[in-house]
Amino acid sequence: MSILKVFISSTCYDLDNVRNGLRDFIYNIGYEPVMSDFGDVLYDPRIHTHISCIEEVINCDMLVLLVGGRFGGKAISDAISVVDFEKVKEKIKAGTVIDDERLSITHLEVLKAIEYGLPVYTFIKEDVLSDHKLYEKNKNKSIISEITFPSVEKQETAKYIFEFINIVRLRNCGNNIFSFKQETDIEEILKKQWSSYFQKLLKEQFNKKEKTDNNKLEKKVDELQALIWAFINEMPRENFLQVNQKEKLGRILWVDDYPVNNKSIISFFEEQNIHFDIALTTEQGLKFYREEIYDLIITDMGRGNESNAGITLIKELKFLQCKVPIIVYSSRAAIIKYSDEAIRLGAYRVVSGIADITSLITDICGLSS
């Protein structure tokens, strides 16, 4: 099993204690820190050490950047050519300055990570970040050359440190920046960030699986519904509903996408020679209506993705000048929401209880109670 590798990039000397503490922290949580001053970088004898450091970045999974008051060692010109600056510029805000004549090794390590899309977690010393804000407010003024930035060791490098911060913070994504006073601040933030990121990835994976499972279920439901429709249309009605062969006293059209819920009611009235045509959709119900003469039409309210399918059916039947009593038999929630509209459109009754629907069928079909 591979171990997550974390490249730690910074100037070595001004952040020595912080780097050492961060190294121990990363080891303790089971990851592998990669630091040039601990021999973690492969120094290929055929190339310069600067290039080796930059190339090692792409062998890691993420990069932690520490920014203090030192600029660091200036990179050799051959090392600059290792970074694809065109790809980097695509990932940062247009107009951001990258002075390739004044880049440190740390600059290039981070730019390489940006080029490859590695996660970069940037930590800036609190006093440096404060001076950066001062720099941003005054950098286009003539007074900028006269300002002293206490957090920066060599004032002539202040501009390059602050513009480097701009490169990181003006990225199109992954532009997080955190301030710190001591190494424990960094550890606490990384614990929260890595834990939350891992949790997010798990949730995304779960949601992806749940969506896939739902798609499979919907497909199976569609296939089952198609089989039921074919079965209803092709098999003799008596075989499907198991009615007897006696002369029927009435005929009822029942439109409901879950007819099994009504099985007990249907069975009861079939024993009294009432015939039922079962439709699973509004379209199928209208087809049956055009082909047969009914004493009663019963509809549920919600079918499939349409919460008011019963309303649609009533409208279509009234458009066809239907004079047959229409009963809406549905849940209480649907009745509360749609009963007034159903009655206004011409529904005979709107009910939800088994006793109510049984009584209405008995009355309308002329059966003795």
C-alpha positions as CSV (number, residue, x, y, z in Angstrom):
1,M,0.0,0.0,0.0
2,S,1.4,3.3,-1.0
3,I,1.9,6.1,1.5
4,L,0.7,9.7,0.9
5,K,3.7,11.9,0.2
6,V,3.7,15.5,1.3
7,F,6.4,17.9,-0.2
8,I,7.3,20.7,2.3
9,S,8.6,23.7,0.5
10,S,10.1,26.8,2.1
11,T,13.4,28.6,2.7
12,C,15.2,26.5,5.2
13,Y,17.0,28.8,7.5
14,D,14.4,31.2,8.8
15,L,11.8,28.4,9.4
16,D,14.0,25.6,10.6
17,N,12.1,24.8,13.8
18,V,8.7,25.0,12.0
19,R,9.9,22.6,9.3
20,N,11.2,20.1,11.9
21,G,8.0,20.2,13.8
22,L,5.9,19.8,10.7
23,R,8.0,16.8,9.6
24,D,7.3,15.0,12.9
25,F,3.6,15.8,12.6
26,I,3.4,14.3,9.1
27,Y,5.2,11.2,10.2
28,N,3.0,10.8,13.2
29,I,-0.2,10.7,11.2
30,G,1.3,8.1,8.9
31,Y,2.2,10.2,5.9
32,E,5.6,10.6,4.3
33,P,7.2,14.1,4.4
34,V,9.6,15.0,1.6
35,M,12.2,17.6,2.5
36,S,15.3,18.5,0.6
37,D,17.4,19.1,3.8
38,F,16.7,15.6,5.1
39,G,17.8,13.8,2.0
40,D,14.3,12.9,0.9
41,V,14.9,14.2,-2.6
42,L,16.6,12.1,-5.2
43,Y,19.6,14.2,-6.2
44,D,20.4,12.9,-9.7
45,P,24.1,13.4,-10.2
46,R,23.6,14.2,-13.9
47,I,21.5,17.3,-13.1
48,H,21.7,20.3,-10.8
49,T,20.2,20.0,-7.3
50,H,17.8,22.8,-8.0
51,I,16.3,20.7,-10.9
52,S,16.2,17.6,-8.7
53,C,14.1,19.4,-6.1
54,I,11.6,20.7,-8.6
55,E,11.3,17.3,-10.3
56,E,10.7,15.6,-7.0
57,V,7.5,17.7,-6.5
58,I,5.6,15.7,-9.2
59,N,6.3,12.4,-7.3
60,C,4.4,13.7,-4.3
61,D,0.6,13.9,-3.7
62,M,0.4,17.4,-2.2
63,L,2.6,20.4,-1.2
64,V,2.8,22.4,2.0
65,L,4.3,25.9,1.4
66,L,5.8,27.9,4.3
67,V,6.5,31.5,3.6
68,G,8.6,33.5,6.0
69,G,10.7,36.7,5.8
70,R,13.5,35.2,3.6
71,F,13.5,35.0,-0.2
72,G,15.6,31.9,-0.4
73,G,18.3,30.8,-2.9
74,K,17.9,32.2,-6.4
75,A,17.3,29.3,-8.9
76,I,19.6,28.7,-11.7
77,S,18.4,29.4,-15.3
78,D,18.2,25.7,-16.3
79,A,15.9,25.1,-13.4
80,I,13.5,27.7,-14.6
81,S,13.1,25.8,-17.9
82,V,11.7,22.8,-16.0
83,V,8.4,24.7,-15.3
84,D,5.8,25.1,-18.1
85,F,4.9,28.7,-17.4
86,E,2.1,28.7,-20.0
87,K,0.3,26.0,-18.1
88,V,0.8,27.9,-14.8
89,K,-0.5,31.1,-16.3
90,E,-3.7,29.3,-17.3
91,K,-4.3,28.5,-13.7
92,I,-3.8,32.0,-12.1
93,K,-5.5,35.3,-12.5
94,A,-4.7,37.1,-15.7
95,G,-2.2,39.9,-15.2
96,T,-0.4,38.2,-12.2
97,V,3.3,39.0,-12.5
98,I,5.8,36.1,-12.7
99,D,9.3,37.5,-12.9
100,D,11.2,34.6,-14.3
101,E,14.4,36.6,-13.8
102,R,14.0,36.6,-10.0
103,L,12.7,33.2,-8.9
104,S,13.8,31.2,-5.9
105,I,13.9,27.4,-5.7
106,T,10.8,27.6,-3.5
107,H,9.0,29.6,-6.2
108,L,9.7,27.0,-8.8
109,E,8.7,24.1,-6.5
110,V,5.3,25.7,-6.0
111,L,4.9,26.6,-9.6
112,K,5.6,23.0,-10.6
113,A,2.9,21.9,-8.2
114,I,0.5,24.4,-9.7
115,E,1.4,23.2,-13.2
116,Y,0.6,19.6,-12.3
117,G,-2.6,20.5,-10.3
118,L,-1.3,19.2,-7.0
119,P,-3.1,20.5,-3.8
120,V,-1.1,23.3,-2.3
121,Y,-1.6,24.4,1.3
122,T,0.0,27.8,1.9
123,F,1.1,29.0,5.4
124,I,2.4,32.5,5.8
125,K,4.0,34.0,8.9
126,E,1.5,36.4,10.5
127,D,3.8,39.4,10.4
128,V,4.7,38.7,6.7
129,L,1.1,38.5,5.8
130,S,0.4,41.8,7.6
131,D,3.3,43.5,5.7
132,H,1.9,42.0,2.5
133,K,-1.3,43.8,3.0
134,L,0.6,47.1,3.5
135,Y,2.5,46.3,0.3
136,E,-0.6,45.7,-1.7
137,K,-2.1,49.1,-0.7
138,N,1.1,51.0,-1.7
139,K,2.9,49.0,-4.4
140,N,1.8,51.4,-7.2
141,K,2.7,54.5,-5.3
142,S,6.1,56.3,-5.4
143,I,6.4,55.9,-1.7
144,I,6.8,52.1,-1.9
145,S,10.6,52.3,-2.1
146,E,10.7,54.2,1.2
147,I,8.6,51.7,3.2
148,T,10.4,49.3,5.5
149,F,8.8,45.9,6.0
150,P,9.9,44.6,9.4
151,S,9.0,41.0,8.7
152,V,11.4,40.8,5.7
153,E,15.1,40.2,6.4
154,K,16.4,41.9,3.2
155,Q,14.3,44.8,2.0
156,E,15.4,44.4,-1.6
157,T,13.7,41.0,-1.7
158,A,10.4,42.2,-0.2
159,K,8.8,42.8,-3.6
160,Y,9.6,39.3,-4.8
161,I,8.3,37.7,-1.6
162,F,5.0,39.6,-1.7
163,E,4.5,39.0,-5.5
164,F,5.1,35.3,-4.8
165,I,2.2,35.4,-2.3
166,N,0.1,37.0,-5.0
167,I,0.8,34.2,-7.4
168,V,-0.5,31.7,-4.8
169,R,-3.5,33.6,-3.7
170,L,-4.6,34.7,-7.2
171,R,-5.0,31.1,-8.5
172,N,-8.3,30.2,-10.1
173,C,-8.7,27.4,-7.5
174,G,-6.8,25.9,-4.6
175,N,-5.8,29.5,-3.5
176,N,-6.1,28.9,0.2
177,I,-3.8,30.9,2.5
178,F,-3.4,30.5,6.3
179,S,-1.4,32.7,8.7
180,F,0.6,31.2,11.5
181,K,2.7,32.2,14.5
182,Q,4.0,28.8,15.5
183,E,4.2,25.3,14.2
184,T,1.2,24.1,16.2
185,D,-1.0,26.5,14.3
186,I,-0.1,24.7,11.1
187,E,-0.7,21.3,12.6
188,E,-4.2,22.2,13.8
189,I,-5.2,23.7,10.4
190,L,-3.8,20.7,8.5
191,K,-5.7,18.3,10.7
192,K,-9.0,20.0,10.0
193,Q,-8.3,20.5,6.3
194,W,-7.2,17.0,5.6
195,S,-9.9,15.4,7.7
196,S,-12.7,17.6,6.1
197,Y,-11.3,16.9,2.6
198,F,-11.3,13.1,3.2
199,Q,-14.8,13.3,4.6
200,K,-16.0,15.3,1.5
201,L,-14.5,12.7,-0.8
202,L,-16.2,9.9,1.0
203,K,-19.6,11.7,0.8
204,E,-19.1,12.3,-2.9
205,Q,-18.3,8.7,-3.4
206,F,-21.4,7.6,-1.5
207,N,-23.6,10.1,-3.4
208,K,-22.2,8.8,-6.7
209,K,-22.9,5.2,-5.6
210,E,-26.4,6.2,-4.4
211,K,-27.2,7.9,-7.7
212,T,-26.0,4.8,-9.6
213,D,-28.1,2.5,-7.5
214,N,-31.2,4.8,-8.0
215,N,-30.6,4.8,-11.7
216,K,-30.5,1.0,-11.7
217,L,-33.6,0.8,-9.6
218,E,-35.5,3.2,-11.9
219,K,-34.5,1.1,-14.9
220,K,-35.8,-2.0,-13.2
221,V,-39.1,-0.3,-12.3
222,D,-39.5,0.9,-15.9
223,E,-38.9,-2.6,-17.2
224,L,-41.3,-4.1,-14.6
225,Q,-44.0,-1.5,-15.5
226,A,-43.6,-2.3,-19.2
227,L,-44.0,-6.0,-18.5
228,I,-47.2,-5.3,-16.4
229,W,-48.7,-3.2,-19.2
230,A,-47.9,-5.9,-21.7
231,F,-49.5,-8.5,-19.4
232,I,-52.6,-6.5,-18.9
233,N,-53.1,-5.8,-22.6
234,E,-52.3,-9.3,-23.9
235,M,-53.6,-11.7,-21.3
236,P,-57.4,-12.3,-20.9
237,R,-58.8,-10.0,-18.3
238,E,-60.3,-12.9,-16.3
239,N,-56.9,-14.5,-16.0
240,F,-55.3,-11.3,-14.7
241,L,-57.8,-10.4,-12.1
242,Q,-59.0,-14.0,-11.5
243,V,-62.6,-13.1,-11.9
244,N,-65.2,-15.7,-12.5
245,Q,-67.2,-16.3,-15.7
246,K,-70.6,-15.2,-14.4
247,E,-72.5,-12.4,-16.1
248,K,-71.1,-9.0,-14.9
249,L,-73.4,-6.5,-13.3
250,G,-71.1,-3.5,-13.8
251,R,-67.8,-2.3,-15.2
252,I,-65.3,0.0,-13.5
253,L,-62.2,1.7,-14.9
254,W,-59.6,2.0,-12.2
255,V,-56.5,4.1,-13.0
256,D,-53.7,3.5,-10.5
257,D,-50.0,2.8,-11.1
258,Y,-50.0,0.5,-8.0
259,P,-53.1,-1.7,-8.5
260,V,-51.8,-4.2,-5.9
261,N,-52.8,-1.6,-3.2
262,N,-56.5,-2.1,-4.3
263,K,-56.5,-5.9,-4.6
264,S,-58.7,-6.5,-1.6
265,I,-61.4,-4.0,-2.8
266,I,-61.3,-5.4,-6.4
267,S,-61.5,-9.0,-5.2
268,F,-64.5,-8.2,-3.0
269,F,-66.5,-6.6,-5.8
270,E,-65.5,-9.2,-8.4
271,E,-67.2,-11.8,-6.3
272,Q,-70.3,-9.6,-6.9
273,N,-69.8,-9.7,-10.6
274,I,-68.3,-6.3,-11.0
275,H,-65.7,-6.1,-13.8
276,F,-62.6,-4.0,-13.4
277,D,-60.3,-2.6,-16.2
278,I,-56.9,-1.6,-14.7
279,A,-54.9,1.2,-16.2
280,L,-51.5,2.1,-15.0
281,T,-51.2,5.5,-16.7
282,T,-53.5,8.4,-17.8
283,E,-52.9,7.5,-21.4
284,Q,-53.9,3.9,-20.9
285,G,-57.0,4.9,-18.9
286,L,-58.1,7.2,-21.8
287,K,-57.6,4.4,-24.3
288,F,-59.8,2.1,-22.2
289,Y,-62.5,4.8,-21.8
290,R,-62.7,5.2,-25.6
291,E,-63.2,1.5,-26.1
292,E,-65.5,0.5,-23.3
293,I,-68.6,1.7,-21.5
294,Y,-68.2,2.2,-17.7
295,D,-70.4,2.7,-14.8
296,L,-67.7,4.3,-12.7
297,I,-64.1,5.6,-13.1
298,I,-61.7,5.6,-10.1
299,T,-58.3,7.4,-10.2
300,D,-55.5,7.9,-7.8
301,M,-53.9,11.3,-7.7
302,G,-50.1,10.9,-8.0
303,R,-48.6,8.6,-10.6
304,G,-44.9,8.4,-11.5
305,N,-43.3,11.8,-11.4
306,E,-46.6,13.6,-11.7
307,S,-48.1,14.5,-8.3
308,N,-51.4,15.6,-9.8
309,A,-51.9,13.0,-12.5
310,G,-55.5,12.5,-11.3
311,I,-56.3,16.1,-12.1
312,T,-54.9,15.6,-15.6
313,L,-57.1,12.5,-16.2
314,I,-60.2,14.4,-15.0
315,K,-59.5,17.3,-17.4
316,E,-59.0,14.9,-20.3
317,L,-62.2,12.9,-19.6
318,K,-64.2,16.1,-19.3
319,F,-62.8,17.3,-22.6
320,L,-64.2,14.0,-24.1
321,Q,-67.6,14.9,-22.6
322,C,-67.4,12.1,-20.1
323,K,-70.7,11.7,-18.1
324,V,-69.4,8.7,-16.0
325,P,-69.0,9.5,-12.2
326,I,-65.3,10.0,-11.4
327,I,-64.0,9.2,-7.9
328,V,-60.6,10.2,-6.7
329,Y,-59.2,7.6,-4.3
330,S,-55.9,8.8,-2.9
331,S,-53.9,9.7,0.2
332,R,-55.0,12.3,2.7
333,A,-52.1,14.5,1.8
334,A,-53.1,14.5,-1.9
335,I,-56.7,15.1,-1.0
336,I,-55.8,18.2,1.1
337,K,-53.8,19.6,-1.7
338,Y,-56.0,18.8,-4.8
339,S,-59.6,17.9,-3.6
340,D,-61.0,21.4,-4.3
341,E,-59.6,21.5,-7.8
342,A,-60.8,17.9,-8.5
343,I,-64.4,18.7,-7.4
344,R,-64.3,22.0,-9.4
345,L,-63.3,20.1,-12.6
346,G,-66.1,17.6,-12.2
347,A,-65.0,14.8,-9.9
348,Y,-68.0,13.1,-8.2
349,R,-66.2,12.5,-4.9
350,V,-62.7,12.6,-3.4
351,V,-62.0,10.0,-0.7
352,S,-59.2,8.2,1.1
353,G,-60.7,5.5,3.2
354,I,-61.5,1.9,2.2
355,A,-65.0,2.2,3.8
356,D,-65.7,5.3,1.7
357,I,-64.7,3.8,-1.6
358,T,-66.5,0.6,-0.9
359,S,-69.7,2.4,-0.1
360,L,-69.5,4.6,-3.2
361,I,-68.9,1.6,-5.5
362,T,-71.9,-0.2,-3.9
363,D,-74.2,2.7,-4.4
364,I,-73.2,3.7,-7.9
365,C,-73.2,0.1,-9.2
366,G,-76.6,-0.6,-7.6
367,L,-75.5,-3.4,-5.3
368,S,-77.3,-4.2,-2.1
369,S,-75.3,-3.2,1.0
